[in-house]
Amino acid sequence: MINSLPELLLRLTVSGSVAIAIVLLARRPLRRHIDAGLAYQAWLIVPLAMAAAALQPLFAAPVKALVLRPVLQAFGPAGALAATSAAAQGSTGWLLPIWACGALATLALFCLSHHVFVRSLGALKVRGGVAYAAHAGAGPALLGLWRQRIVVPLDFDQRYSTAEQALIIAHEQVHAQRADAVANIVLALIQCAFWFNPLVHLAASRFRFDQELACDSVVMRRHPSQRRIYAGAMLKTQDGVSLTPSVCHWQSCHPLKERIMHLQQTSSTPSRRLAGRLLVTALAAVTAFCALAARAQTTPDYAIAMTLRMDGDPAPKEMRIRTPGDFSVRSSARSGEADSSWDGAFSITAVGSDQVSVRSKISRNGKLVSEPGILMRLGESGALKIAGADGQGGMAVELTVTREGETVPGA
């Protein structure tokens, strides 16, 4: 299957944006009426929708045409035909370098931010299983991806009471138990890949905020009588920390007032939490299904009339194929005393409103031998003429591509 990266990015952008919009609308009601943890889990809808859009072509099995009559010769080198196919891709080829530059620049910014943050901590000194930074302006935070460490400011023991220290450590331990740093890395990679989509960056800040509220909710369920102490610890923490992908900050750049107000929310009943999980599951299923259905509707079905002509063989081999874009042809051939198995994987991509690019990969006995292609108009015939080699006859492939429902010439 031959996929176009610009087309894939477009599919993922549309499906991801729709999923983000759904989560942005649902997160506040979920948080207010059910649980902050459920609002955080709802963000799984976004990668699920994008995965459904990306994997949709796998559900459409390629149409396979089996040539039962022996074929004496297979496709040869692409030659000038490959240049024709490259010209068809020129209209979108400039998008890939721009996208790659933006993705690499975003990745570089994240790496630089992480490097600056780690250097700002200074030399860490571990005491009692906690790493103390070199100054009072860093942390508390969970640092690292594989070997995680809880980093606290230099004056941690003096600034916070014993109860506040225990709650802060509990908060960071919840981050570690739920592998939130891994989720943040995945989020950063999505931001790099879709740097051009403002909804992704908006969702990133909301995701990190919901992540903190979910941790607060878990800590408060375990220590319901210490809400005031927990709020006091938040007020003592300095603002202005930088967000880096593999760091989970105790006090991040989120509205402190909203976090403190959320501490007053009481836990919902088990039945309400179950109803919320069912609702999120239903939203995820509907969103994934819509991503699959939308992709299926935007993929036109093509009807292909293909004729194979071999030198010295007056009887052409004809095939009629209907496919959404990808199909394969298999044939058995005898050349001299040896039998050969030929496989051709074809892909049809729309170029404008009335043209298609036909690309192929031709293999003989499992070994790739050629990748010819041709740019042609819908409803008009195109030909691939391939010269023979080593005394063997040549081949001519004639094909006509139309959209499903239109008349295929010669059908």
Disulfide bonds with the S-S distance in Angstrom:
none
